[in-house]
Amino acid sequence: MSKPTPDFFNKEAAQKYDERNSKLSRISDCLHFLMGLALKDLPARSRVLCVGVGTGAEILSLAQAYPEWTFVALEPSLDMLNVCRERMKNAGLEDRCEFVHGYVQDLPRTQPFDAALSVLVAHFIKRDERLSFFQHMSSHLRTGGYLVNSEISFDLNSAEFPMMLKGWEQVQTMMGATPESLALLPTVLRETLTVLPPSETEALLRQSGISLPLRFFQAMMICGWYGKKE
């Protein structure tokens, strides 16, 4: 599976990540809220795998809603993982988290998880490696455990894409995009990221063992699904 370069999320980028994304807090707050509702029937002492955890925003949200859950924070960027660790320490959650530097395909086999989360990670995974990514997540779940995935997803060849692109430009502008970076946005979506149509993502989730992935969230091109492992 392709891996970002070691400095893909370097220390400076990791430290600025939350500041940049705070402009979209109303979107992320809604995503985390609905994700928590989707997982509400999990056991009180669930164990949750967070793949590509970044700075740990989903852990902060879920840990508050479910005070007995524990988390494995998995992140390939050591700088990002260190920021996550510091955030959890400051929030008094360090004893409920295990921090693992690496990729999901390298994660050792342990007790199966009750849920596995991938929040705004999958669009960094190449198309021909996306199924393997979901399969590795699914393989760490117990039967009946939940897989939750959110990513940038849209049919870039559809008639609706030009209109969606205008809306997405507004989102990027709120996050500090320059006129130069906005001009490159179509290229970034098509070549730097791997943005799949929602129907393709849903098919891959089914192939990974999630029988009925439900799209529970959409905000512009940010989509989210959840479903149970067969």
Z-matrix of the N, CA and C atoms (Angstrom, degrees):
N
C 1 1.463
C 2 1.526 1 109.11
N 3 1.303 2 117.22 1 134.46
C 4 1.452 3 120.66 2 -178.91
C 5 1.524 4 110.62 3 -62.95
N 6 1.313 5 115.32 4 142.94
C 7 1.449 6 121.13 5 -179.11
C 8 1.520 7 109.34 6 -121.41
N 9 1.351 8 117.90 7 140.29
C 10 1.458 9 119.28 8 174.52
C 11 1.519 10 110.23 9 -59.84
N 12 1.311 11 116.01 10 154.93
C 13 1.453 12 119.59 11 175.68
C 14 1.523 13 109.09 12 -62.85
N 15 1.344 14 118.37 13 156.63
C 16 1.461 15 119.97 14 -175.73
C 17 1.527 16 113.79 15 -55.54
N 18 1.335 17 117.72 16 -29.93
C 19 1.456 18 119.65 17 -178.44
C 20 1.530 19 111.96 18 -100.01
N 21 1.334 20 116.65 19 19.71
C 22 1.470 21 119.65 20 -179.25
C 23 1.531 22 109.85 21 -58.18
N 24 1.350 23 116.38 22 -46.10
C 25 1.459 24 121.79 23 170.16
C 26 1.527 25 106.37 24 -120.70
N 27 1.337 26 116.49 25 84.09
C 28 1.452 27 119.98 26 -179.11
C 29 1.525 28 110.29 27 -78.26
N 30 1.328 29 116.36 28 -178.17
C 31 1.460 30 120.01 29 -174.09
C 32 1.521 31 111.85 30 -59.52
N 33 1.323 32 116.83 31 -43.50
C 34 1.465 33 120.07 32 -179.32
C 35 1.517 34 111.16 33 -63.91
N 36 1.347 35 116.53 34 -44.92
C 37 1.464 36 120.34 35 179.43
C 38 1.523 37 110.87 36 -64.26
N 39 1.318 38 116.91 37 -39.46
C 40 1.463 39 120.95 38 179.62
C 41 1.523 40 110.72 39 -62.63
N 42 1.316 41 117.02 40 -42.67
C 43 1.455 42 120.48 41 -178.02
C 44 1.521 43 112.23 42 -69.06
N 45 1.339 44 117.16 43 -29.47
C 46 1.465 45 121.04 44 -178.91
C 47 1.523 46 112.75 45 -90.99
N 48 1.326 47 116.65 46 -8.17
C 49 1.469 48 121.67 47 -173.33
C 50 1.528 49 111.51 48 -58.29
N 51 1.317 50 116.79 49 -50.08
C 52 1.466 51 120.00 50 -177.00
C 53 1.526 52 111.45 51 -68.46
N 54 1.326 53 116.47 52 -37.50
C 55 1.472 54 119.85 53 178.98
C 56 1.526 55 110.26 54 -61.33
N 57 1.330 56 116.15 55 -43.65
C 58 1.458 57 120.72 56 -179.30
C 59 1.526 58 110.67 57 -66.29
N 60 1.316 59 117.22 58 -44.15
C 61 1.454 60 121.04 59 -176.78
C 62 1.522 61 113.11 60 -76.88
N 63 1.330 62 117.53 61 -14.64
C 64 1.464 63 119.65 62 -179.76
C 65 1.522 64 111.85 63 -61.85
N 66 1.339 65 116.44 64 -23.21
C 67 1.463 66 119.71 65 178.20
C 68 1.528 67 111.42 66 -64.87
N 69 1.325 68 116.45 67 -19.89
C 70 1.470 69 121.38 68 -179.27
C 71 1.523 70 110.95 69 -111.13
N 72 1.318 71 116.58 70 27.81
C 73 1.461 72 119.96 71 -175.58
C 74 1.522 73 112.77 72 -60.48
N 75 1.327 74 117.66 73 -31.05
C 76 1.464 75 118.57 74 179.95
C 77 1.523 76 111.62 75 -67.23
N 78 1.332 77 116.53 76 -30.96
C 79 1.465 78 119.99 77 175.27
C 80 1.525 79 110.30 78 -74.30
N 81 1.335 80 116.89 79 -49.49
C 82 1.465 81 119.57 80 -176.85
C 83 1.521 82 111.56 81 -66.19
N 84 1.320 83 117.96 82 -36.30
C 85 1.470 84 120.26 83 177.92
C 86 1.523 85 110.45 84 -61.73
N 87 1.324 86 116.84 85 -41.65
C 88 1.460 87 120.75 86 179.02
C 89 1.521 88 110.71 87 -66.10
N 90 1.335 89 116.93 88 -43.71
C 91 1.460 90 120.82 89 178.40
C 92 1.527 91 110.73 90 -58.94
N 93 1.316 92 117.36 91 -47.58
C 94 1.465 93 120.76 92 -179.01
C 95 1.525 94 111.24 93 -65.95
N 96 1.325 95 117.33 94 -39.16
C 97 1.467 96 121.24 95 178.28
C 98 1.522 97 111.03 96 -60.87
N 99 1.332 98 116.61 97 -48.83
C 100 1.458 99 120.42 98 -179.06
C 101 1.527 100 111.50 99 -68.54
N 102 1.329 101 116.85 100 -34.06
C 103 1.456 102 120.22 101 176.27
C 104 1.525 103 110.00 102 -62.57
N 105 1.319 104 116.82 103 -41.35
C 106 1.456 105 120.36 104 177.06
C 107 1.513 106 112.39 105 -62.86
N 108 1.324 107 117.31 106 -38.72
C 109 1.466 108 120.62 107 177.04
C 110 1.519 109 110.96 108 -66.03
N 111 1.332 110 116.61 109 -39.44
C 112 1.467 111 120.63 110 -179.40
C 113 1.524 112 111.25 111 -62.58
N 114 1.331 113 116.98 112 -28.03
C 115 1.460 114 121.70 113 -175.60
C 116 1.526 115 112.97 114 -102.07
N 117 1.329 116 117.63 115 11.79
C 118 1.460 117 120.46 116 -170.15
C 119 1.516 118 114.40 117 -66.87
N 120 1.349 119 119.06 118 -20.21
C 121 1.462 120 119.57 119 -179.19
C 122 1.523 121 112.94 120 -93.02
N 123 1.331 122 117.70 121 9.40
C 124 1.458 123 120.53 122 174.39
C 125 1.530 124 109.96 123 -69.47
N 126 1.330 125 117.11 124 157.35
C 127 1.468 126 119.78 125 177.62
C 128 1.522 127 112.31 126 -56.78
N 129 1.323 128 116.04 127 154.10
C 130 1.463 129 121.25 128 -177.06
C 131 1.522 130 111.84 129 -60.45
N 132 1.344 131 117.30 130 -32.16
C 133 1.461 132 120.82 131 -178.88
C 134 1.526 133 110.98 132 -109.71
N 135 1.289 134 116.36 133 50.30
C 136 1.466 135 121.34 134 -177.48
C 137 1.516 136 111.50 135 -70.13
N 138 1.325 137 112.98 136 153.84
C 139 1.459 138 122.28 137 176.90
C 140 1.523 139 106.87 138 -114.14
N 141 1.335 140 117.35 139 124.83
C 142 1.457 141 122.49 140 -168.80
C 143 1.524 142 110.40 141 -122.88
N 144 1.330 143 116.06 142 129.21
C 145 1.460 144 122.96 143 175.99
C 146 1.521 145 109.34 144 -95.93
N 147 1.321 146 117.43 145 125.63
C 148 1.459 147 122.80 146 178.30
C 149 1.525 148 108.06 147 -112.43
N 150 1.331 149 116.45 148 106.27
C 151 1.461 150 123.06 149 -174.73
C 152 1.528 151 109.47 150 -89.00
N 153 1.336 152 116.89 151 128.40
C 154 1.457 153 119.44 152 -175.79
C 155 1.514 154 110.25 153 61.84
N 156 1.324 155 116.51 154 51.13
C 157 1.458 156 122.35 155 -168.16
C 158 1.521 157 113.40 156 -66.17
N 159 1.338 158 117.79 157 -18.17
C 160 1.464 159 119.06 158 -179.37
C 161 1.515 160 110.80 159 62.67
N 162 1.318 161 116.91 160 -129.04
C 163 1.460 162 120.85 161 -179.67
C 164 1.526 163 112.32 162 -94.50
N 165 1.327 164 117.12 163 6.24
C 166 1.464 165 120.65 164 169.43
C 167 1.510 166 116.83 165 88.31
N 168 1.326 167 118.47 166 23.83
C 169 1.464 168 120.24 167 -176.98
C 170 1.522 169 112.05 168 -59.89
N 171 1.347 170 117.33 169 -39.52
C 172 1.469 171 119.11 170 -178.22
C 173 1.524 172 111.34 171 -69.13
N 174 1.344 173 117.15 172 -31.84
C 175 1.461 174 119.14 173 177.34
C 176 1.524 175 110.24 174 -66.88
N 177 1.318 176 117.33 175 -44.15
C 178 1.462 177 120.63 176 179.59
C 179 1.524 178 110.90 177 -57.26
N 180 1.325 179 116.77 178 -42.12
C 181 1.464 180 120.90 179 -179.01
C 182 1.521 181 111.78 180 -69.14
N 183 1.332 182 117.01 181 -49.23
C 184 1.461 183 120.69 182 -175.87
C 185 1.525 184 111.99 183 -72.05
N 186 1.316 185 117.49 184 -35.49
C 187 1.460 186 120.37 185 -179.49
C 188 1.521 187 111.53 186 -64.44
N 189 1.314 188 116.38 187 -32.36
C 190 1.459 189 120.13 188 177.77
C 191 1.525 190 110.59 189 -71.45
N 192 1.330 191 116.80 190 -40.07
C 193 1.464 192 120.88 191 -178.11
C 194 1.525 193 112.39 192 -75.29
N 195 1.343 194 116.07 193 -30.21
C 196 1.469 195 120.67 194 -175.35
C 197 1.527 196 108.90 195 -129.91
N 198 1.333 197 117.17 196 87.59
C 199 1.470 198 121.58 197 -168.18
C 200 1.525 199 116.09 198 -68.42
N 201 1.349 200 118.69 199 -9.69
C 202 1.465 201 119.72 200 179.10
C 203 1.529 202 112.63 201 -105.93
N 204 1.314 203 117.72 202 -1.42
C 205 1.463 204 119.74 203 178.07
C 206 1.525 205 110.05 204 -71.05
N 207 1.341 206 115.21 205 148.66
C 208 1.460 207 121.12 206 171.70
C 209 1.521 208 108.68 207 -120.73
N 210 1.320 209 116.64 208 159.50
C 211 1.456 210 121.40 209 -169.17
C 212 1.525 211 111.45 210 -135.55
N 213 1.338 212 115.22 211 144.48
C 214 1.454 213 121.87 212 166.08
C 215 1.525 214 106.73 213 -108.82
N 216 1.323 215 116.32 214 115.36
C 217 1.467 216 122.60 215 -178.59
C 218 1.526 217 108.25 216 -94.94
N 219 1.323 218 116.41 217 106.43
C 220 1.466 219 123.04 218 -176.36
C 221 1.520 220 109.41 219 -106.15
N 222 1.333 221 117.35 220 125.33
C 223 1.468 222 120.49 221 -173.86
C 224 1.530 223 109.76 222 -151.89
N 225 1.355 224 117.95 223 127.86
C 226 1.468 225 120.11 224 -179.87
C 227 1.518 226 114.88 225 -75.64
N 228 1.338 227 118.23 226 -21.25
C 229 1.458 228 121.34 227 177.99
C 230 1.524 229 109.10 228 -91.40
N 231 1.328 230 116.49 229 115.39
C 232 1.463 231 120.04 230 -179.20
C 233 1.521 232 111.22 231 -63.61
N 234 1.332 233 117.46 232 -37.90
C 235 1.463 234 120.17 233 178.12
C 236 1.519 235 111.08 234 -62.18
N 237 1.339 236 116.10 235 -43.00
C 238 1.460 237 119.89 236 178.96
C 239 1.526 238 110.60 237 -65.41
N 240 1.328 239 116.41 238 -41.68
C 241 1.465 240 120.17 239 179.50
C 242 1.524 241 111.39 240 -62.72
N 243 1.318 242 117.03 241 -37.81
C 244 1.464 243 120.12 242 178.42
C 245 1.524 244 111.60 243 -65.78
N 246 1.337 245 116.99 244 -37.26
C 247 1.464 246 120.02 245 175.29
C 248 1.523 247 109.62 246 -64.63
N 249 1.332 248 116.74 247 -42.21
C 250 1.463 249 121.33 248 177.53
C 251 1.525 250 110.46 249 -59.45
N 252 1.326 251 116.64 250 -46.75
C 253 1.463 252 120.85 251 -179.56
C 254 1.537 253 111.05 252 -58.86
N 255 1.327 254 115.73 253 -42.51
C 256 1.464 255 120.14 254 -179.84
C 257 1.530 256 110.83 255 -65.70
N 258 1.336 257 116.41 256 -39.97
C 259 1.476 258 119.52 257 178.54
C 260 1.525 259 110.59 258 -63.35
N 261 1.331 260 116.90 259 -42.90
C 262 1.462 261 119.98 260 -179.69
C 263 1.530 262 110.87 261 -65.79
N 264 1.326 263 116.51 262 -38.73
C 265 1.460 264 120.42 263 177.67
C 266 1.524 265 110.48 264 -62.19
N 267 1.336 266 116.59 265 -45.36
C 268 1.465 267 120.49 266 -179.47
C 269 1.522 268 112.12 267 -65.94
N 270 1.338 269 116.71 268 -27.73
C 271 1.460 270 121.20 269 179.71
C 272 1.527 271 112.54 270 -89.20
N 273 1.335 272 117.07 271 0.42
C 274 1.454 273 120.42 272 -179.10
C 275 1.515 274 113.82 273 73.29
N 276 1.334 275 117.01 274 26.56
C 277 1.465 276 121.39 275 -175.34
C 278 1.525 277 113.30 276 -113.76
N 279 1.320 278 116.88 277 4.33
C 280 1.459 279 120.02 278 -173.50
C 281 1.524 280 112.37 279 -59.69
N 282 1.344 281 117.40 280 -33.45
C 283 1.456 282 119.52 281 -177.91
C 284 1.524 283 112.79 282 -77.17
N 285 1.336 284 117.34 283 -6.83
C 286 1.475 285 121.27 284 177.03
C 287 1.520 286 111.94 285 -102.92
N 288 1.332 287 116.99 286 5.03
C 289 1.466 288 120.85 287 -175.86
C 290 1.525 289 110.89 288 -127.08
N 291 1.315 290 114.23 289 141.51
C 292 1.459 291 121.43 290 167.46
C 293 1.522 292 106.97 291 -111.07
N 294 1.317 293 117.81 292 132.03
C 295 1.457 294 122.13 293 -174.87
C 296 1.522 295 109.16 294 -107.32
N 297 1.341 296 116.07 295 123.25
C 298 1.456 297 121.49 296 -175.66
C 299 1.517 298 109.14 297 -125.84
N 300 1.325 299 116.58 298 124.25
C 301 1.456 300 122.08 299 177.33
C 302 1.517 301 108.51 300 -90.13
N 303 1.341 302 117.56 301 114.99
C 304 1.459 303 119.59 302 179.54
C 305 1.520 304 112.64 303 156.44
N 306 1.330 305 113.69 304 -163.03
C 307 1.464 306 123.19 305 -174.37
C 308 1.523 307 109.57 306 -118.31
N 309 1.328 308 115.48 307 156.51
C 310 1.455 309 119.41 308 -174.23
C 311 1.525 310 112.05 309 -62.45
N 312 1.331 311 117.97 310 -32.79
C 313 1.469 312 119.76 311 -179.51
C 314 1.523 313 112.30 312 -70.33
N 315 1.336 314 116.80 313 -16.14
C 316 1.462 315 121.30 314 -179.64
C 317 1.528 316 112.50 315 -100.71
N 318 1.323 317 117.33 316 -2.04
C 319 1.464 318 120.96 317 -175.50
C 320 1.526 319 110.20 318 -69.76
N 321 1.330 320 118.27 319 125.91
C 322 1.473 321 120.28 320 -179.69
C 323 1.517 322 111.60 321 -61.82
N 324 1.324 323 115.62 322 152.37
C 325 1.460 324 121.75 323 176.57
C 326 1.522 325 109.13 324 -74.61
N 327 1.309 326 115.46 325 124.96
C 328 1.455 327 121.87 326 176.43
C 329 1.524 328 107.38 327 -134.56
N 330 1.300 329 116.80 328 -163.07
C 331 1.460 330 120.85 329 174.25
C 332 1.529 331 109.15 330 -56.72
N 333 1.347 332 117.85 331 132.82
C 334 1.468 333 119.69 332 -178.02
C 335 1.529 334 111.64 333 -58.80
N 336 1.322 335 114.63 334 149.04
C 337 1.462 336 120.94 335 -179.72
C 338 1.527 337 110.64 336 -87.00
N 339 1.324 338 114.94 337 154.71
C 340 1.462 339 120.79 338 174.38
C 341 1.525 340 111.41 339 -81.27
N 342 1.315 341 117.08 340 -25.35
C 343 1.468 342 121.66 341 177.72
C 344 1.519 343 109.12 342 -153.05
N 345 1.320 344 115.64 343 148.51
C 346 1.460 345 122.69 344 174.08
C 347 1.519 346 107.71 345 -129.16
N 348 1.320 347 116.51 346 128.37
C 349 1.457 348 122.22 347 -174.65
C 350 1.524 349 110.87 348 -117.39
N 351 1.313 350 115.83 349 139.49
C 352 1.457 351 122.56 350 171.43
C 353 1.524 352 106.55 351 -133.18
N 354 1.320 353 116.85 352 103.27
C 355 1.466 354 122.21 353 -173.21
C 356 1.521 355 109.50 354 -107.83
N 357 1.326 356 115.88 355 107.63
C 358 1.467 357 123.68 356 177.91
C 359 1.524 358 111.61 357 58.00
N 360 1.327 359 115.12 358 46.37
C 361 1.457 360 122.54 359 179.52
C 362 1.525 361 111.71 360 -118.61
N 363 1.335 362 117.57 361 -41.30
C 364 1.468 363 121.65 362 -166.65
C 365 1.523 364 113.79 363 -60.25
N 366 1.332 365 118.69 364 -28.28
C 367 1.465 366 119.23 365 -178.98
C 368 1.529 367 112.33 366 -70.54
N 369 1.345 368 117.52 367 -6.28
C 370 1.464 369 120.69 368 172.12
C 371 1.532 370 111.92 369 -88.29
N 372 1.343 371 117.06 370 -6.83
C 373 1.465 372 121.78 371 -177.37
C 374 1.524 373 109.14 372 -97.19
N 375 1.333 374 117.53 373 132.77
C 376 1.453 375 121.34 374 -178.34
C 377 1.531 376 111.69 375 -61.31
N 378 1.311 377 115.50 376 153.84
C 379 1.462 378 121.22 377 -177.29
C 380 1.524 379 112.48 378 -55.27
N 381 1.335 380 117.44 379 -45.71
C 382 1.459 381 119.63 380 -176.27
C 383 1.526 382 112.95 381 -77.33
N 384 1.350 383 117.37 382 -1.12
C 385 1.453 384 121.29 383 177.77
C 386 1.524 385 112.26 384 -115.65
N 387 1.325 386 115.68 385 -2.67
C 388 1.473 387 119.84 386 -174.57
C 389 1.525 388 111.61 387 -67.38
N 390 1.340 389 117.99 388 -41.09
C 391 1.461 390 120.31 389 179.64
C 392 1.526 391 109.93 390 -60.59
N 393 1.325 392 117.05 391 -45.27
C 394 1.458 393 120.66 392 178.84
C 395 1.523 394 110.98 393 -59.80
N 396 1.314 395 117.39 394 -39.38
C 397 1.463 396 122.19 395 178.14
C 398 1.530 397 110.42 396 -58.49
N 399 1.333 398 116.32 397 -49.40
C 400 1.464 399 119.92 398 179.78
C 401 1.531 400 111.38 399 -67.59
N 402 1.319 401 116.95 400 -37.05
C 403 1.465 402 120.08 401 179.41
C 404 1.516 403 111.38 402 -63.46
N 405 1.330 404 116.75 403 -40.44
C 406 1.466 405 119.41 404 177.86
C 407 1.522 406 110.44 405 -64.62
N 408 1.322 407 118.05 406 -40.61
C 409 1.459 408 120.25 407 176.31
C 410 1.523 409 110.23 408 -60.80
N 411 1.328 410 115.87 409 -48.96
C 412 1.462 411 121.11 410 -177.97
C 413 1.523 412 112.04 411 -61.56
N 414 1.325 413 116.33 412 -34.96
C 415 1.467 414 120.26 413 -176.84
C 416 1.524 415 112.29 414 -66.61
N 417 1.327 416 117.79 415 -19.85
C 418 1.460 417 121.35 416 179.32
C 419 1.530 418 112.26 417 -91.59
N 420 1.333 419 117.64 418 1.48
C 421 1.459 420 121.76 419 -179.42
C 422 1.522 421 111.71 420 -94.24
N 423 1.303 422 116.47 421 147.23
C 424 1.457 423 120.66 422 167.19
C 425 1.525 424 108.83 423 -72.15
N 426 1.317 425 117.26 424 160.31
C 427 1.458 426 120.32 425 173.46
C 428 1.531 427 108.55 426 -60.42
N 429 1.315 428 116.44 427 129.41
C 430 1.457 429 120.92 428 -176.38
C 431 1.515 430 114.14 429 88.37
N 432 1.349 431 116.29 430 -4.05
C 433 1.457 432 119.33 431 176.15
C 434 1.515 433 111.15 432 -73.89
N 435 1.320 434 115.80 433 161.00
C 436 1.458 435 121.19 434 -174.71
C 437 1.532 436 111.75 435 -100.91
N 438 1.318 437 115.26 436 138.64
C 439 1.455 438 121.94 437 167.21
C 440 1.522 439 107.70 438 -109.14
N 441 1.322 440 116.30 439 128.21
C 442 1.466 441 122.19 440 177.07
C 443 1.523 442 107.97 441 -119.67
N 444 1.319 443 116.36 442 128.74
C 445 1.459 444 121.54 443 -179.65
C 446 1.515 445 109.80 444 -134.96
N 447 1.331 446 116.17 445 131.07
C 448 1.468 447 120.09 446 169.39
C 449 1.514 448 107.84 447 -128.96
N 450 1.323 449 115.56 448 145.22
C 451 1.463 450 121.07 449 -176.26
C 452 1.519 451 109.52 450 -160.96
N 453 1.324 452 116.13 451 166.79
C 454 1.462 453 120.99 452 169.07
C 455 1.520 454 106.79 453 -75.38
N 456 1.330 455 116.25 454 121.59
C 457 1.466 456 120.58 455 -172.57
C 458 1.525 457 110.01 456 -145.63
N 459 1.322 458 115.68 457 126.64
C 460 1.474 459 121.09 458 175.73
C 461 1.518 460 107.66 459 -169.23
N 462 1.332 461 115.70 460 154.98
C 463 1.462 462 120.75 461 174.34
C 464 1.527 463 108.05 462 -81.88
N 465 1.321 464 116.37 463 101.67
C 466 1.464 465 121.11 464 -175.61
C 467 1.519 466 112.82 465 -71.30
N 468 1.323 467 117.35 466 -10.47
C 469 1.466 468 121.28 467 178.46
C 470 1.523 469 112.25 468 -102.93
N 471 1.310 470 117.28 469 7.23
C 472 1.461 471 120.94 470 -177.31
C 473 1.520 472 111.35 471 -82.05
N 474 1.332 473 115.36 472 161.77
C 475 1.464 474 121.12 473 177.16
C 476 1.522 475 111.56 474 -65.71
N 477 1.348 476 116.18 475 -23.71
C 478 1.463 477 120.62 476 -178.03
C 479 1.524 478 113.28 477 -82.02
N 480 1.339 479 117.05 478 -13.71
C 481 1.465 480 118.72 479 -172.37
C 482 1.528 481 113.94 480 -60.45
N 483 1.343 482 121.25 481 -42.90
C 484 1.471 483 118.62 482 179.56
C 485 1.524 484 113.26 483 -56.48
N 486 1.334 485 116.85 484 -38.14
C 487 1.467 486 119.01 485 177.77
C 488 1.521 487 110.79 486 -69.97
N 489 1.324 488 116.50 487 -41.48
C 490 1.460 489 119.82 488 177.96
C 491 1.531 490 110.45 489 -62.99
N 492 1.324 491 117.09 490 -37.97
C 493 1.453 492 121.09 491 -179.61
C 494 1.523 493 111.05 492 -60.28
N 495 1.328 494 116.97 493 -39.76
C 496 1.469 495 120.00 494 178.34
C 497 1.527 496 110.55 495 -61.92
N 498 1.334 497 116.19 496 -42.02
C 499 1.459 498 119.51 497 177.05
C 500 1.513 499 111.95 498 -65.61
N 501 1.327 500 116.19 499 -40.42
C 502 1.462 501 120.87 500 -179.94
C 503 1.531 502 111.19 501 -66.18
N 504 1.324 503 116.48 502 -32.77
C 505 1.459 504 120.09 503 175.50
C 506 1.529 505 110.78 504 -62.45
N 507 1.324 506 116.56 505 -37.21
C 508 1.463 507 119.80 506 177.53
C 509 1.530 508 110.82 507 -65.43
N 510 1.331 509 116.23 508 -40.45
C 511 1.461 510 120.56 509 176.82
C 512 1.527 511 110.20 510 -60.29
N 513 1.330 512 116.62 511 -46.95
C 514 1.459 513 120.83 512 -179.06
C 515 1.523 514 111.85 513 -65.96
N 516 1.332 515 116.92 514 -34.81
C 517 1.462 516 120.78 515 177.34
C 518 1.521 517 110.50 516 -62.35
N 519 1.341 518 116.83 517 -40.92
C 520 1.463 519 120.64 518 177.31
C 521 1.525 520 111.43 519 -61.13
N 522 1.344 521 116.22 520 -28.34
C 523 1.463 522 121.13 521 -178.43
C 524 1.531 523 112.06 522 -89.78
N 525 1.354 524 116.60 523 5.45
C 526 1.452 525 119.61 524 174.51
C 527 1.511 526 115.85 525 100.97
N 528 1.338 527 117.96 526 13.64
C 529 1.461 528 120.40 527 -179.61
C 530 1.529 529 110.97 528 -63.25
N 531 1.327 530 115.45 529 145.71
C 532 1.460 531 122.42 530 177.32
C 533 1.536 532 108.76 531 -95.99
N 534 1.336 533 117.86 532 165.33
C 535 1.474 534 119.08 533 175.16
C 536 1.520 535 112.13 534 -56.50
N 537 1.323 536 116.73 535 -34.65
C 538 1.468 537 120.31 536 179.98
C 539 1.527 538 110.73 537 -67.75
N 540 1.316 539 117.46 538 -44.07
C 541 1.467 540 119.58 539 -179.61
C 542 1.518 541 111.30 540 -70.72
N 543 1.330 542 117.94 541 -31.98
C 544 1.464 543 120.16 542 176.45
C 545 1.522 544 110.93 543 -65.54
N 546 1.326 545 117.05 544 -36.67
C 547 1.466 546 120.33 545 178.65
C 548 1.521 547 111.48 546 -64.28
N 549 1.333 548 116.61 547 -28.02
C 550 1.464 549 121.15 548 -179.39
C 551 1.523 550 112.65 549 -89.92
N 552 1.324 551 117.37 550 -2.03
C 553 1.467 552 120.79 551 -173.16
C 554 1.528 553 113.54 552 -56.83
N 555 1.334 554 120.22 553 -46.44
C 556 1.471 555 119.03 554 178.32
C 557 1.526 556 112.74 555 -58.77
N 558 1.326 557 116.74 556 -38.94
C 559 1.466 558 120.29 557 178.42
C 560 1.522 559 111.11 558 -66.43
N 561 1.326 560 116.81 559 -40.32
C 562 1.470 561 120.68 560 178.34
C 563 1.521 562 110.23 561 -61.49
N 564 1.329 563 117.15 562 -44.73
C 565 1.463 564 121.01 563 -178.45
C 566 1.526 565 111.72 564 -65.42
N 567 1.334 566 116.74 565 -34.23
C 568 1.467 567 120.67 566 -174.96
C 569 1.527 568 113.13 567 -91.01
N 570 1.328 569 117.80 568 -28.68
C 571 1.462 570 119.69 569 -170.44
C 572 1.528 571 114.17 570 -121.01
N 573 1.335 572 117.59 571 -39.93
C 574 1.460 573 119.41 572 -179.87
C 575 1.523 574 110.70 573 -78.27
N 576 1.323 575 115.59 574 -47.17
C 577 1.460 576 121.86 575 175.06
C 578 1.521 577 109.09 576 -95.10
N 579 1.332 578 115.54 577 170.16
C 580 1.466 579 120.72 578 173.35
C 581 1.517 580 106.97 579 -119.50
N 582 1.320 581 116.21 580 91.08
C 583 1.460 582 122.43 581 -176.58
C 584 1.525 583 108.65 582 -94.09
N 585 1.317 584 116.36 583 114.91
C 586 1.459 585 122.09 584 -178.45
C 587 1.522 586 110.94 585 -101.51
N 588 1.338 587 117.61 586 153.03
C 589 1.464 588 119.89 587 171.16
C 590 1.527 589 109.71 588 -63.64
N 591 1.326 590 118.37 589 147.96
C 592 1.466 591 120.35 590 179.25
C 593 1.524 592 113.41 591 -53.59
N 594 1.329 593 117.68 592 -38.14
C 595 1.460 594 119.64 593 -179.11
C 596 1.523 595 111.69 594 -62.51
N 597 1.330 596 117.54 595 -34.51
C 598 1.466 597 120.88 596 179.10
C 599 1.521 598 111.04 597 -71.68
N 600 1.333 599 117.37 598 -41.70
C 601 1.462 600 120.42 599 176.36
C 602 1.523 601 110.68 600 -60.77
N 603 1.319 602 116.56 601 -44.21
C 604 1.470 603 120.02 602 179.88
C 605 1.520 604 111.43 603 -62.02
N 606 1.327 605 117.64 604 -39.90
C 607 1.462 606 121.28 605 177.79
C 608 1.527 607 111.16 606 -63.28
N 609 1.328 608 116.86 607 -40.21
C 610 1.464 609 120.77 608 178.86
C 611 1.526 610 111.37 609 -66.69
N 612 1.313 611 116.86 610 -38.79
C 613 1.467 612 120.01 611 177.29
C 614 1.524 613 110.69 612 -63.27
N 615 1.322 614 116.66 613 -41.27
C 616 1.470 615 119.41 614 177.44
C 617 1.518 616 110.64 615 -62.89
N 618 1.325 617 117.01 616 -42.48
C 619 1.470 618 120.78 617 179.30
C 620 1.529 619 111.75 618 -63.73
N 621 1.313 620 116.99 619 -26.31
C 622 1.468 621 120.31 620 -178.64
C 623 1.521 622 112.30 621 -82.31
N 624 1.329 623 117.26 622 -2.43
C 625 1.460 624 120.46 623 178.18
C 626 1.508 625 115.16 624 109.26
N 627 1.344 626 117.55 625 5.64
C 628 1.465 627 122.12 626 176.94
C 629 1.533 628 106.73 627 -97.77
N 630 1.331 629 116.68 628 103.58
C 631 1.467 630 120.31 629 -165.63
C 632 1.525 631 113.09 630 -67.94
N 633 1.311 632 117.93 631 -40.47
C 634 1.468 633 120.66 632 -175.14
C 635 1.529 634 110.39 633 -131.96
N 636 1.321 635 117.80 634 71.78
C 637 1.470 636 118.80 635 178.65
C 638 1.525 637 110.52 636 -65.26
N 639 1.308 638 115.80 637 127.07
C 640 1.457 639 121.92 638 -178.20
C 641 1.518 640 109.67 639 -106.90
N 642 1.332 641 116.13 640 125.71
C 643 1.460 642 119.18 641 175.48
C 644 1.525 643 107.44 642 -79.31
N 645 1.333 644 115.77 643 109.47
C 646 1.460 645 120.85 644 -175.08
C 647 1.518 646 113.01 645 -104.04
N 648 1.357 647 116.64 646 -5.86
C 649 1.454 648 118.76 647 -173.67
C 650 1.516 649 110.07 648 -149.88
N 651 1.339 650 115.78 649 140.12
C 652 1.460 651 120.87 650 167.40
C 653 1.517 652 108.97 651 -153.14
N 654 1.314 653 116.32 652 131.00
C 655 1.453 654 123.71 653 172.81
C 656 1.519 655 106.33 654 -137.60
N 657 1.330 656 116.39 655 106.22
C 658 1.461 657 120.97 656 -169.71
C 659 1.530 658 108.42 657 53.84
N 660 1.334 659 118.47 658 -119.40
C 661 1.461 660 120.41 659 -177.38
C 662 1.525 661 113.46 660 -95.60
N 663 1.317 662 117.74 661 3.75
C 664 1.460 663 120.27 662 177.68
C 665 1.521 664 108.59 663 -88.79
N 666 1.327 665 116.64 664 115.93
C 667 1.458 666 122.20 665 -178.31
C 668 1.521 667 110.08 666 -119.56
N 669 1.336 668 115.65 667 151.82
C 670 1.456 669 120.74 668 178.27
C 671 1.517 670 111.45 669 -135.93
N 672 1.330 671 116.02 670 142.65
C 673 1.463 672 122.73 671 178.82
C 674 1.526 673 109.08 672 -131.69
N 675 1.334 674 115.25 673 155.03
C 676 1.459 675 119.85 674 167.68
C 677 1.510 676 108.95 675 -145.16
N 678 1.326 677 115.37 676 156.63
C 679 1.450 678 120.64 677 178.35
C 680 1.514 679 110.05 678 -173.01
N 681 1.335 680 116.07 679 166.62
C 682 1.458 681 122.12 680 -177.05
C 683 1.522 682 111.13 681 -96.13
N 684 1.329 683 114.75 682 147.66
C 685 1.456 684 120.35 683 173.26
C 686 1.519 685 109.12 684 -75.19
N 687 1.326 686 115.80 685 133.81
C 688 1.463 687 120.52 686 -178.93
C 689 1.524 688 110.45 687 -65.35
